[in-house]
Amino acid sequence: MRQNTERRAALLDAAIEVLAREGSRGLTLRAVDKEAAVPTGTASNYFAHRGDMLTQVMRRTRERLTPDEAAVAERMSAPRTLALEVELMHDVVDRMRADRSSYLAMMELRLEATRRPELYEELTGFLRDEFNGLIAYHNEIGMPGDDMGVALLYLAMTGLLVDEMTLPDILRAPYDVDRLIAAMVPRVFGDSVPDADE
């Protein structure tokens, strides 16, 4: 397999666009070559088979959706309050909106995993580690609330993002995304969690 990291990243980015636009049935090595504007057969030099490409696409979506470290450091200079948690959830939505293709590609990978046992194992392990990492990070940085609250917020945000990224006209006033997040965080973590202003 070829090792040109820039070319591999470009092919994976092309695969993400194809997957988001055409779904998993449209994701072929030839379609990736066409999307990346490279000679036919190029993708087959970088991916052993379609399953290998799907696994690498999964990892690439996470790279693309991971927030910038400097932006995170700046955001986390604020006091650890529910207001900060609300801002962090808005940041999540903003990142998904900014790279909707990666979000939709990940949704397609989830669906494909229901049909491909090897992808199911890979994706489940990957997302389970990510989920556990979120809980650990929440504790390490001293955010309010407990592990169950983080799990509930994760599930609530997952549902919100599905609607916002696929059928955004569902979430309109008075149930627009901003108002839902502002209401969701304190309800999930409970009114018993003090805010810095209290």
N, C-alpha and C positions, 0 to 999 in steps of 0.2 A: 504494500500500500504506500502511496505517495505521502511525503511528510511536509510539503509546503503548507505551513500553518495559515498563511494569508489566503491561499487558494481554498483550503479546507473551510475556513470561516466563511468565505464568499459563497461556497457551495451550500453550506449549512444555512446561511441567510436566505439563499434562493429556495432551499427546501422549505424553510419556514413560510415564505411567501406562497409557495405552491400549496402547502398543506392548509394554510389559513384560507386561501381562495378556493381551492378545488376539493378539499377534504382528502382523506387518506387514500381513496381510490384513485385520485388524480396524481398522487405522489409517486412518480417513477424516476428512475435514474435519468431517462431521456428528458423528462419534464424539468428536472433540476438543471441539466445541461442547458436547456433552452432558456430558462429563467435567468441563469447566471451568464448567458451569452458566451458560452465556451464551446469548443468543439464537441460533437457527439462522442460519448465514450469517456469523457473526462471524469464524470462522477464515479464511474465504475473503477477508476484508478484510486479513488479515495475511500470507497465504502465496499466492504467485502460482499455485502448483500443488503437488501432493503431493510431487514431487521437491524443491521449495524447502523444504517443511516438513521432509522427512527430513534435509536438509543442516543446517537450523537446529537440529533435535533433536540431531544429532550434536554440534554445538558446545555446546548447552546441557547435555548429559550431562557434558561435560568441565568446564564451569563448576561444576556441582554436585559433581563428584567431586574437584575440586582441593582440596588441603588448605589450611586456614587458615594465612596467612603467619605469624601470631604463634605458632601451635602448632609450625610448622616451625622457626622461629627458636629457640624454646625447646629443641626436640629436638636441634637441630644445635649447641647449646652444649656437647654431650658430646664426648669424644675420638673421633676417626675410627677406629673399630675394627670388627671383625667383629660384636662384640656390638651395636654401634649399628646395623649393617646388618640384623641380625636384628630389632631393634626397629622399624626402618623398614618391613620387610616385614610385620610384625604390624600396623603402622599402615595399610598398604595394605589388608590384609584387613578391618580394622575399618571403614575408610571404605566399602568395597564392601558390607559387611554393613549398615551404617547407611543406605545408599541403594541397596538391592538393585534397585529399579526402574530406576535409571539404568544399572546394570551390565547388567541383562537387556535393556533397550532397546538398548544398544550391541551386544549379541550379536545381536539381531534385525536391526540395521542391517548388521552383517557378513554375515548370511545374505542380506539383501535386495540387498546389493552384488554378490553372485554372479549376480544376475539383471538388474541395472540398471547398464549400463556407466558412465553419468554419475556414479552414486553410488559405484561402484567407484573411479573416478579420484579423486573428492573424498575418500573415506574413506581410500584408500591413501596419498594425499599427506599427509593430516592425521595419520594414525597413524605414518607414516614420520618426519615432522617431530617428533612427540612422542617416538618411540623414539630418534632421534638427539639430541634434547634431554636425554633421561635419561642417555645416555652422557656428553654434554658436562657436565651438572650433576655427575655422579659424579666426573668428573675435576677440575672447578673447586673442589669442596668438599674434595678430598683424601681421598676414601674409599679403603680398601685394594682391591687387585685391579685387573685391566686391563679394556679394552673388551670383549674376548671374554667375560670373566666376567660383565660386566653384561648382555651379550646373552643368555648362557645363563641367568642368574638371571631375566631378563625372561620367557624362554620357560618356565622351570620354574614361575614364579609365575602365568603365564597359564593353564597347565594346571591348577594347583592351584585357581585361582579359578573356572575353569569347573565343576569338580566341587563346590566349596564353595557356589557360588551357584545351581547347578541341582539337583544330587543330593547334598546334604551328608551323607547317611547312608553314602555310599561311604567317606568319610574318618573312620574311627573307630579307637579304640585297637587296636593300637599305632601306627597311622598317622594320628593326628589332626593337625590343621593346625599346632598349636603345635610338636609334635615334628618334623613334616616341615620346617618353616621352620628350626628350630634345627639340624637336620642338613643341610639344603640349602645354607645360606650358606657354611659352611666347606668343604663338598665342592666347591661351584662355584668358589670362589676359591682353593682349595687350602690345605693345611696349611702351606705355605711363607710365607703372609702372616702376619706377627707380629701378635699382639694386644697391647694396651697393658699387659696384666697379665703378659706374658711377659718 
